Amino acid sequence: MLTVQKIKEITNALSASADASTIVKGFSINTRTINRGEAFIAIKGPKFDGHDFIKEAVDKGAVAVIVSQKTAGFAGVPVIRVRDTTQALGQIAGWHRQRFDIPVIAITGSTGKTTTKEMVASVLVRKYKVLKNVGTENNQYGVPLTLLKLNSSHEIAVLELGTNQPGDIRWLARITRPTVTIFTNIGESHLERLRSRAGVFREKSQMINYMDSRGLVIFNADDPYLRGLAKKRGRRKIIRVGCSSKVAYQAVNVCAKNNCGVQFQVNGYRFSLQTPAIHNVYNALSSISCGRAFKIRYNDIVVGLSRFKFRGGRQEIRKMGQMWLINDTYNANPVSFKSAIKTLDALHVRGRKIIVCADMLELGPQSRKLHESIGREIAQSTANVVVTMGRQARYIAQALRRLSSHVIARHSSDLKDVERQLNRICRPGDAILVKGSRGMHMERVVAYLEKHFK
């Protein structure tokens, strides 16, 4: 709990009206979920302006409001005016985080952040009371709101930190002050603003600058960019993980089992995951090394990972009638797309392998080249048929027509045409991978398949 006066000090507020001794029990940026006794922070976003909902927040029990523009008073409810409400949210969360002397594990990378966060939490919860982000709340709103949930019962926090522009990681790391950082990989993601893989690495590696000087850095040593972290670590301890590198936590004897699982060994212990997606071995390695750093027994980690449930839309593999479906519609970039192709390659089916894909978004000027690279990747895979949809995905189909004689490539103008193509193509025994950026809404293709091919 904080007083209005303390909030004013933390945020360097321009002004604060009414009773500065008013007690605030929590913070909210959403009038649909605000609780009585909380302060409402009026966030000005691309679609909604929280200033338009202040009266609703007060009517629902907000005891203070934090704004960035002049606002009329509301029946004696204190109004705290700041320069930027998003920044104020982070400042309050950062102050709150410093009240707790507990390990904070921050996870970042181009892909695998959410799965790694969930895996790490599933391992640590066997010994500790863990706070983690809900879902993918990994941005300038979700991270501070998660930190504001910290209380005296928590022993460790596990936080996923995302970015789509320079400065995001620096800001989130300043708020979270990690004691442990985990880097999953560096790939071509959010290139509209980060420009290149080198730009992605520069942005992600900012995390180290805001770590505890005696902290721990865990990274995938098979990633050529992440190897450079060894030079940036200062006095911090590092743990390298990988499959092809000789490292402290190396996965060996990796194999997919019966289209529904993957097994591997680390330091003599056998692990299993409830997915045949091989790339998840890297996420598991981060979890294993982090668990061991916090004195979790190997046998407990084995059990925790064997029971781990993978979230929907992330290479979620299941039988659909007489066919196999790989639902990888949560998001897409070149790293995750290539991983999904490898997962499709690993499936054993009696029919054909079909890819239905749409645009990978936020790739900037390199978009055409990167979509063409996916076409080259598919040409060397075991896929038989590819159906593309979207302005950029058409370059995948064009590349396939040039490079492959064994892959049938068809481009669709819209979702209805995709559905018509699938009605003609799909047969019992086939495996279908559905992939695309979140903004392309490829979950609608999954819904159609589930309805018509049960």
Rosetta blueprint (number, residue, H / E / L):
1 M L
2 L E
3 T E
4 V H
5 Q H
6 K H
7 I H
8 K H
9 E H
10 I H
11 T H
12 N L
13 A L
14 L L
15 S E
16 A E
17 S L
18 A L
19 D L
20 A L
21 S L
22 T L
23 I E
24 V E
25 K L
26 G E
27 F E
28 S E
29 I L
30 N L
31 T L
32 R L
33 T L
34 I L
35 N L
36 R L
37 G L
38 E E
39 A E
40 F E
41 I E
42 A L
43 I L
44 K E
45 G L
46 P L
47 K L
48 F L
49 D E
50 G H
51 H H
52 D H
53 F H
54 I H
55 K H
56 E H
57 A H
58 V H
59 D H
60 K L
61 G L
62 A L
63 V L
64 A E
65 V E
66 I E
67 V E
68 S L
69 Q L
70 K L
71 T L
72 A L
73 G L
74 F E
75 A L
76 G L
77 V E
78 P L
79 V E
80 I E
81 R E
82 V L
83 R L
84 D L
85 T H
86 T H
87 Q H
88 A H
89 L H
90 G H
91 Q H
92 I H
93 A H
94 G H
95 W H
96 H H
97 R H
98 Q L
99 R L
100 F L
101 D L
102 I L
103 P L
104 V E
105 I E
106 A E
107 I E
108 T E
109 G L
110 S L
111 T L
112 G L
113 K H
114 T H
115 T H
116 T H
117 K H
118 E H
119 M H
120 V H
121 A H
122 S H
123 V H
124 L H
125 V L
126 R L
127 K L
128 Y L
129 K L
130 V E
131 L E
132 K E
133 N L
134 V L
135 G L
136 T L
137 E L
138 N L
139 N L
140 Q L
141 Y L
142 G H
143 V H
144 P H
145 L H
146 T H
147 L H
148 L L
149 K L
150 L L
151 N L
152 S L
153 S L
154 H L
155 E L
156 I E
157 A E
158 V E
159 L E
160 E E
161 L L
162 G L
163 T L
164 N L
165 Q L
166 P L
167 G L
168 D H
169 I H
170 R H
171 W H
172 L H
173 A H
174 R H
175 I H
176 T H
177 R L
178 P L
179 T L
180 V E
181 T E
182 I E
183 F E
184 T L
185 N L
186 I L
187 G L
188 E L
189 S L
190 H L
191 L H
192 E H
193 R H
194 L H
195 R L
196 S L
197 R H
198 A H
199 G H
200 V H
201 F H
202 R H
203 E H
204 K H
205 S H
206 Q H
207 M H
208 I H
209 N H
210 Y H
211 M L
212 D L
213 S L
214 R L
215 G L
216 L E
217 V E
218 I E
219 F E
220 N E
221 A L
222 D L
223 D L
224 P L
225 Y L
226 L H
227 R H
228 G H
229 L H
230 A H
231 K H
232 K H
233 R L
234 G L
235 R L
236 R L
237 K E
238 I E
239 I E
240 R E
241 V E
242 G E
243 C L
244 S L
245 S L
246 K L
247 V L
248 A L
249 Y E
250 Q E
251 A E
252 V E
253 N E
254 V E
255 C E
256 A E
257 K E
258 N L
259 N L
260 C L
261 G E
262 V E
263 Q E
264 F E
265 Q E
266 V E
267 N L
268 G L
269 Y E
270 R E
271 F E
272 S E
273 L E
274 Q L
275 T L
276 P L
277 A L
278 I L
279 H L
280 N H
281 V H
282 Y H
283 N H
284 A H
285 L H
286 S H
287 S H
288 I H
289 S H
290 C H
291 G H
292 R H
293 A H
294 F L
295 K L
296 I L
297 R L
298 Y H
299 N H
300 D H
301 I H
302 V H
303 V H
304 G H
305 L H
306 S H
307 R L
308 F L
309 K L
310 F L
311 R L
312 G L
313 G L
314 R L
315 Q L
316 E E
317 I E
318 R E
319 K E
320 M E
321 G L
322 Q L
323 M E
324 W E
325 L E
326 I E
327 N E
328 D E
329 T L
330 Y L
331 N L
332 A L
333 N L
334 P H
335 V H
336 S H
337 F H
338 K H
339 S H
340 A H
341 I H
342 K H
343 T H
344 L H
345 D H
346 A H
347 L L
348 H L
349 V L
350 R L
351 G L
352 R L
353 K E
354 I E
355 I E
356 V E
357 C E
358 A E
359 D L
360 M L
361 L L
362 E L
363 L L
364 G H
365 P H
366 Q H
367 S H
368 R H
369 K H
370 L H
371 H H
372 E H
373 S H
374 I H
375 G H
376 R H
377 E H
378 I H
379 A H
380 Q L
381 S L
382 T L
383 A L
384 N L
385 V E
386 V E
387 V E
388 T E
389 M E
390 G L
391 R L
392 Q L
393 A L
394 R H
395 Y H
396 I H
397 A H
398 Q H
399 A H
400 L H
401 R H
402 R H
403 L H
404 S L
405 S L
406 H L
407 V L
408 I E
409 A E
410 R E
411 H E
412 S E
413 S L
414 D L
415 L H
416 K H
417 D H
418 V H
419 E H
420 R H
421 Q H
422 L H
423 N H
424 R H
425 I H
426 C L
427 R L
428 P L
429 G L
430 D L
431 A E
432 I E
433 L E
434 V E
435 K E
436 G L
437 S L
438 R H
439 G H
440 M H
441 H L
442 M L
443 E H
444 R H
445 V H
446 V H
447 A H
448 Y H
449 L H
450 E H
451 K H
452 H H
453 F L
454 K L
